[in-house]
Amino acid sequence: MLVDSYGRRIRKLRVSLTDQCNLRCHYCMPINAEFMEVNRYLTPKEYGEIIAELVTLGLEEVRLTGGEPLLRQALPEILTTISRCSLKKISLTTNGILLHRYLELLQQHHILDLNISLDSLKPEIFTQITHGRNLSQIQTNITLAKQQGFRIKINTVMMRGVNDLELFNFVEYAKSENIEIRFLELMRIGQACQQQQDQFIPAQELIDRLKTRYTLQAQAMPLDSTAFNFITECGARIGFIASESQPFCGHCSRWRLSADGILRACLLKTDGLEIRELNHEQRLAAYEQLLGMKPYLRPMEVTHLMHQIGG
Protein backbone atom coordinates (compact mmCIF):
# COMPACT_ATOMS: atom_id res chain seq x y z
CA MET A 1 0.00 0.00 0.00
CA LEU A 2 1.07 3.58 -0.64
CA VAL A 3 1.74 4.70 2.93
CA ASP A 4 4.68 6.95 3.76
CA SER A 5 6.76 7.18 6.93
CA TYR A 6 4.34 9.75 8.39
CA GLY A 7 1.37 7.41 7.97
CA ARG A 8 -0.13 9.33 5.06
CA ARG A 9 -1.90 6.98 2.66
CA ILE A 10 -1.90 8.03 -0.99
CA ARG A 11 -5.42 7.38 -2.21
CA LYS A 12 -6.02 10.30 -4.59
CA LEU A 13 -4.34 11.22 -7.86
CA ARG A 14 -4.56 14.47 -9.83
CA VAL A 15 -4.17 13.53 -13.49
CA SER A 16 -3.31 16.24 -16.03
CA LEU A 17 -4.52 15.50 -19.55
CA THR A 18 -2.93 18.54 -21.20
CA ASP A 19 -1.03 21.71 -20.35
CA GLN A 20 -3.05 23.66 -22.93
CA CYS A 21 -5.80 26.07 -21.91
CA ASN A 22 -8.26 28.40 -23.64
CA LEU A 23 -7.89 31.04 -20.91
CA ARG A 24 -4.84 32.87 -19.57
CA CYS A 25 -5.54 33.40 -15.88
CA HIS A 26 -2.75 35.68 -14.71
CA TYR A 27 -1.90 33.60 -11.64
CA CYS A 28 -1.60 30.42 -13.72
CA MET A 29 0.26 31.17 -16.96
CA PRO A 30 1.61 34.00 -19.11
CA ILE A 31 -0.40 35.29 -22.06
CA ASN A 32 2.23 33.94 -24.46
CA ALA A 33 2.46 30.56 -22.74
CA GLU A 34 4.28 27.81 -24.58
CA PHE A 35 2.87 24.29 -24.49
CA MET A 36 4.51 20.91 -24.87
CA GLU A 37 4.35 19.00 -28.14
CA VAL A 38 1.27 16.78 -28.32
CA ASN A 39 3.42 13.71 -28.96
CA ARG A 40 4.76 14.07 -25.42
CA TYR A 41 1.35 13.42 -23.91
CA LEU A 42 0.65 10.13 -22.22
CA THR A 43 -1.53 7.91 -24.39
CA PRO A 44 -4.90 6.60 -23.18
CA LYS A 45 -3.28 3.17 -22.77
CA GLU A 46 -0.46 4.60 -20.64
CA TYR A 47 -2.92 6.44 -18.39
CA GLY A 48 -4.85 3.20 -17.97
CA GLU A 49 -1.79 1.11 -17.12
CA ILE A 50 -0.46 3.56 -14.54
CA ILE A 51 -3.79 4.20 -12.84
CA ALA A 52 -4.79 0.51 -12.79
CA GLU A 53 -1.43 -0.27 -11.22
CA LEU A 54 -1.90 2.37 -8.54
CA VAL A 55 -5.41 1.07 -7.81
CA THR A 56 -3.87 -2.27 -6.79
CA LEU A 57 -1.77 -0.28 -4.30
CA GLY A 58 -4.73 1.54 -2.76
CA LEU A 59 -5.56 4.42 -5.10
CA GLU A 60 -9.27 5.24 -4.83
CA GLU A 61 -9.93 8.55 -6.57
CA VAL A 62 -8.75 10.36 -9.69
CA ARG A 63 -9.38 13.99 -10.57
CA LEU A 64 -8.80 14.93 -14.20
CA THR A 65 -7.19 18.33 -14.66
CA GLY A 66 -5.22 20.36 -17.19
CA GLY A 67 -4.53 23.02 -18.29
CA GLU A 68 -8.07 22.60 -19.51
CA PRO A 69 -8.78 18.85 -19.74
CA LEU A 70 -11.70 19.26 -22.16
CA LEU A 71 -9.21 20.45 -24.81
CA ARG A 72 -7.56 17.02 -24.99
CA GLN A 73 -8.55 15.46 -28.31
CA ALA A 74 -8.18 11.92 -26.97
CA LEU A 75 -10.55 12.64 -24.08
CA PRO A 76 -13.16 10.00 -25.06
CA GLU A 77 -10.52 7.26 -25.23
CA ILE A 78 -8.92 8.39 -21.98
CA LEU A 79 -12.25 8.37 -20.15
CA THR A 80 -13.06 4.91 -21.48
CA THR A 81 -9.71 3.58 -20.29
CA ILE A 82 -9.71 5.21 -16.86
CA SER A 83 -13.32 4.30 -16.14
CA ARG A 84 -12.32 0.62 -16.31
CA CYS A 85 -9.83 1.00 -13.45
CA SER A 86 -12.12 0.12 -10.51
CA LEU A 87 -11.85 3.57 -8.96
CA LYS A 88 -14.32 4.69 -6.33
CA LYS A 89 -14.58 8.14 -7.88
CA ILE A 90 -13.51 10.03 -11.01
CA SER A 91 -14.00 13.79 -11.04
CA LEU A 92 -13.04 16.67 -13.31
CA THR A 93 -11.75 20.21 -12.88
CA THR A 94 -12.60 22.56 -15.76
CA ASN A 95 -13.04 26.22 -16.60
CA GLY A 96 -16.45 25.28 -17.99
CA ILE A 97 -16.19 26.92 -21.40
CA LEU A 98 -16.61 23.70 -23.39
CA LEU A 99 -18.64 21.82 -20.81
CA HIS A 100 -21.88 21.76 -22.80
CA ARG A 101 -20.17 19.67 -25.49
CA TYR A 102 -19.08 16.95 -23.08
CA LEU A 103 -21.86 16.53 -20.52
CA GLU A 104 -23.23 13.42 -22.24
CA LEU A 105 -19.75 11.87 -22.51
CA LEU A 106 -19.05 12.56 -18.83
CA GLN A 107 -22.38 11.03 -17.82
CA GLN A 108 -21.64 7.92 -19.85
CA HIS A 109 -18.51 7.38 -17.77
CA HIS A 110 -20.20 8.30 -14.45
CA ILE A 111 -18.08 11.42 -13.99
CA LEU A 112 -20.64 13.57 -12.20
CA ASP A 113 -18.43 15.57 -9.81
CA LEU A 114 -17.22 18.80 -11.39
CA ASN A 115 -15.06 21.58 -10.00
CA ILE A 116 -15.54 24.66 -12.14
CA SER A 117 -13.08 27.54 -11.90
CA LEU A 118 -14.79 30.94 -11.82
CA ASP A 119 -12.96 33.97 -10.48
CA SER A 120 -15.45 36.74 -11.17
CA LEU A 121 -19.13 37.30 -11.84
CA LYS A 122 -18.43 40.63 -13.54
CA PRO A 123 -17.51 40.48 -17.25
CA GLU A 124 -14.85 43.17 -17.07
CA ILE A 125 -13.10 41.63 -14.05
CA PHE A 126 -13.42 38.15 -15.51
CA THR A 127 -11.62 39.40 -18.62
CA GLN A 128 -9.00 41.16 -16.51
CA ILE A 129 -8.18 37.91 -14.69
CA THR A 130 -8.53 35.39 -17.51
CA HIS A 131 -8.03 37.41 -20.73
CA GLY A 132 -11.20 35.68 -21.91
CA ARG A 133 -14.76 36.77 -22.63
CA ASN A 134 -16.57 33.56 -21.80
CA LEU A 135 -18.33 34.40 -18.53
CA SER A 136 -21.84 34.08 -19.92
CA GLN A 137 -21.07 30.70 -21.53
CA ILE A 138 -19.56 29.37 -18.30
CA GLN A 139 -22.56 30.43 -16.22
CA THR A 140 -24.93 28.91 -18.77
CA ASN A 141 -22.98 25.65 -18.63
CA ILE A 142 -23.02 25.62 -14.84
CA THR A 143 -26.81 25.86 -14.85
CA LEU A 144 -27.07 23.23 -17.59
CA ALA A 145 -24.82 20.78 -15.77
CA LYS A 146 -26.71 21.28 -12.52
CA GLN A 147 -30.00 20.58 -14.31
CA GLN A 148 -28.55 17.35 -15.68
CA GLY A 149 -27.63 16.02 -12.26
CA PHE A 150 -23.95 16.91 -11.98
CA ARG A 151 -22.54 17.71 -8.55
CA ILE A 152 -20.77 21.06 -8.90
CA LYS A 153 -18.34 23.06 -6.81
CA ILE A 154 -17.22 26.52 -7.87
CA ASN A 155 -13.53 27.26 -7.26
CA THR A 156 -12.72 30.95 -6.83
CA VAL A 157 -9.21 32.28 -6.25
CA MET A 158 -9.72 35.37 -4.11
CA MET A 159 -7.36 38.27 -4.79
CA ARG A 160 -7.17 41.55 -2.93
CA GLY A 161 -7.97 44.51 -5.12
CA VAL A 162 -9.08 42.27 -7.96
CA ASN A 163 -12.21 40.27 -7.07
CA ASP A 164 -12.46 40.40 -3.27
CA LEU A 165 -15.35 42.87 -3.38
CA GLU A 166 -17.41 40.10 -5.01
CA LEU A 167 -17.24 37.89 -1.91
CA PHE A 168 -20.91 38.26 -0.97
CA ASN A 169 -21.99 38.14 -4.62
CA PHE A 170 -20.38 34.73 -4.97
CA VAL A 171 -22.14 33.40 -1.88
CA GLU A 172 -25.50 34.61 -3.14
CA TYR A 173 -24.79 33.21 -6.61
CA ALA A 174 -23.89 29.80 -5.19
CA LYS A 175 -26.98 29.84 -2.99
CA SER A 176 -29.23 30.70 -5.93
CA GLU A 177 -27.73 27.86 -8.00
CA ASN A 178 -27.73 25.47 -5.01
CA ILE A 179 -24.05 24.66 -5.44
CA GLU A 180 -21.00 24.89 -3.19
CA ILE A 181 -18.63 27.83 -3.52
CA ARG A 182 -15.01 27.34 -2.47
CA PHE A 183 -12.64 30.25 -1.93
CA LEU A 184 -8.98 29.49 -2.61
CA GLU A 185 -6.01 31.40 -1.29
CA LEU A 186 -3.62 32.70 -3.94
CA MET A 187 -0.67 30.31 -3.88
CA ARG A 188 2.99 31.07 -4.40
CA ILE A 189 3.29 29.05 -7.59
CA GLY A 190 4.85 30.24 -10.84
CA GLN A 191 3.16 33.37 -12.17
CA ALA A 192 1.40 34.08 -8.87
CA CYS A 193 4.68 34.57 -7.01
CA GLN A 194 4.90 38.01 -8.63
CA GLN A 195 1.52 39.20 -7.34
CA GLN A 196 1.05 37.11 -4.23
CA GLN A 197 2.37 39.59 -1.70
CA ASP A 198 -0.03 42.34 -2.82
CA GLN A 199 -3.06 40.23 -3.73
CA PHE A 200 -3.02 37.50 -1.09
CA ILE A 201 -6.01 37.31 1.27
CA PRO A 202 -5.96 34.74 4.09
CA ALA A 203 -9.05 32.59 4.47
CA GLN A 204 -9.66 33.83 8.00
CA GLU A 205 -10.07 37.39 6.75
CA LEU A 206 -12.73 36.21 4.31
CA ILE A 207 -14.46 34.26 7.07
CA ASP A 208 -14.49 37.34 9.29
CA ARG A 209 -16.05 39.36 6.48
CA LEU A 210 -18.72 36.72 5.88
CA LYS A 211 -19.60 36.63 9.57
CA THR A 212 -20.73 40.25 9.34
CA ARG A 213 -23.64 39.05 7.19
CA TYR A 214 -24.04 35.30 7.75
CA THR A 215 -23.98 32.81 10.58
CA LEU A 216 -21.43 30.13 9.64
CA GLN A 217 -21.83 26.61 10.93
CA ALA A 218 -18.72 24.43 10.54
CA GLN A 219 -19.17 21.12 8.72
CA ALA A 220 -17.35 17.85 9.41
CA MET A 221 -14.83 17.02 6.68
CA PRO A 222 -12.53 14.04 5.99
CA LEU A 223 -9.12 14.35 7.62
CA ASP A 224 -7.36 14.50 4.24
CA SER A 225 -9.71 17.08 2.73
CA THR A 226 -8.07 20.10 1.13
CA ALA A 227 -11.05 22.26 2.15
CA PHE A 228 -12.86 23.13 5.35
CA ASN A 229 -16.52 23.98 4.97
CA PHE A 230 -19.38 25.95 6.45
CA ILE A 231 -23.10 26.23 5.83
CA THR A 232 -25.07 29.41 6.43
CA GLU A 233 -28.48 29.71 8.05
CA CYS A 234 -29.90 30.40 4.59
CA GLY A 235 -28.43 27.19 3.18
CA ALA A 236 -25.40 28.51 1.32
CA ARG A 237 -22.48 26.04 1.26
CA ILE A 238 -19.07 27.68 1.55
CA GLY A 239 -15.64 26.07 1.53
CA PHE A 240 -12.10 27.38 1.94
CA ILE A 241 -8.83 25.99 0.63
CA ALA A 242 -6.26 27.81 2.75
CA SER A 243 -3.12 26.14 1.50
CA GLU A 244 -0.98 29.17 2.35
CA SER A 245 -2.20 30.19 5.80
CA GLN A 246 -3.49 26.81 7.01
CA PRO A 247 -1.56 24.14 5.08
CA PHE A 248 -2.84 20.57 5.18
CA CYS A 249 0.41 18.80 4.24
CA GLY A 250 0.40 16.62 7.35
CA HIS A 251 -2.69 14.74 6.16
CA CYS A 252 -2.30 15.07 2.38
CA SER A 253 -3.27 11.96 0.43
CA ARG A 254 -2.47 13.16 -3.12
CA TRP A 255 0.01 12.62 -5.87
CA ARG A 256 0.04 14.33 -9.27
CA LEU A 257 0.62 12.89 -12.72
CA SER A 258 1.55 15.39 -15.43
CA ALA A 259 0.43 15.07 -19.03
CA ASP A 260 3.93 13.95 -20.07
CA GLY A 261 4.22 11.21 -17.48
CA ILE A 262 6.01 12.82 -14.54
CA LEU A 263 4.68 11.68 -11.19
CA ARG A 264 5.04 14.21 -8.38
CA ALA A 265 4.41 13.88 -4.69
CA CYS A 266 3.33 17.50 -4.24
CA LEU A 267 2.11 20.48 -6.25
CA LEU A 268 4.86 22.55 -4.63
CA LYS A 269 7.72 20.24 -5.55
CA THR A 270 9.53 20.73 -8.84
CA ASP A 271 11.19 17.34 -8.78
CA GLY A 272 9.29 14.23 -9.78
CA LEU A 273 9.86 10.85 -11.39
CA GLU A 274 9.45 10.08 -15.09
CA ILE A 275 7.52 6.84 -15.18
CA ARG A 276 6.18 6.41 -18.71
CA GLU A 277 9.19 4.45 -20.01
CA LEU A 278 9.44 2.20 -16.96
CA ASN A 279 8.24 -1.38 -16.79
CA HIS A 280 5.99 -2.71 -14.03
CA GLU A 281 8.76 -3.55 -11.58
CA GLN A 282 10.56 -0.28 -12.18
CA ARG A 283 7.36 1.69 -11.58
CA LEU A 284 6.76 -0.13 -8.31
CA ALA A 285 10.22 0.97 -7.21
CA ALA A 286 9.47 4.52 -8.36
CA TYR A 287 6.27 4.62 -6.29
CA GLU A 288 8.25 3.56 -3.24
CA GLN A 289 10.81 6.27 -3.94
CA LEU A 290 8.10 8.91 -4.39
CA LEU A 291 6.65 8.15 -0.97
CA GLY A 292 9.88 9.49 0.50
CA MET A 293 9.72 12.65 -1.63
CA LYS A 294 6.46 13.99 -0.20
CA PRO A 295 7.15 16.93 2.15
CA TYR A 296 5.62 16.98 5.61
CA LEU A 297 5.89 20.75 5.95
CA ARG A 298 4.69 23.08 3.22
CA PRO A 299 7.40 24.37 0.85
CA MET A 300 7.50 28.16 0.58
CA GLU A 301 7.03 28.47 -3.19
CA VAL A 302 7.81 26.87 -6.52
CA THR A 303 8.67 28.44 -9.86
CA HIS A 304 7.04 26.05 -12.33
CA LEU A 305 3.80 27.28 -13.89
CA MET A 306 0.51 25.95 -12.55
CA HIS A 307 -0.77 24.72 -15.92
CA GLN A 308 2.36 22.60 -16.42
CA ILE A 309 1.72 20.37 -13.44
CA GLY A 310 -2.07 20.36 -13.21
CA GLY A 311 -4.23 22.71 -11.14
C-alpha angles and dihedrals in degrees: 000000000000100000121141130210091271092056095253111148116211105223103143131064129193106211119197114207097185141354091221122105137180092218131057105214104189095228092052110042143350120263090247094047117167119220132206121260112271091236088067092064120107111255122238088254092053092050089051095049095048096044094044088051092051091048089062087056095051106279109152109168138039127192116196114219141159148151078288108334094201089067092067107108093207092055096119092052092045092051091049091051098044094044088063092060099091094244121164092222140009118190136172137222114206142157087233099231095119097028096112090063094055107037093101092048092049091049091051089059094042093246098148102146112090131179108198120195113224120160102175141021092202116085096220094049091043089056091045091056101036105023085229135111099210103108095115092049092049093050091047090051092048090055092045094050092048090052090052094055103262118148106232136194121184115220114206124181104211116216127184113243092009112065105342092106087066093064096110092039090059092050092051091046092052091047092051091050092042093233134123120260118206122194115209127201115236105258129216095245126131112302093015093063088077095056102026098095093055100034103037117118119184116229092240091061090054091048091052090051092049092050089064088069108018139042107234120209114194117234127214112252134184113271092245095047116129090212137056116209144208136187123210127223088254092055101258113148114217129181134183130207102196100176092153104044099026107025118193098201094124092067101028114141099182141108127180130224116198123215091255096052105266113142115208131188095212141018088232096054120089095196121080141148125266105225107164095091095044125102124231097274093045091051091051088055090048092053090053090050092049092055087066092049097062110105120230094203122049115262114234099237144326130218102215115104119259095235091055095063103030127268 
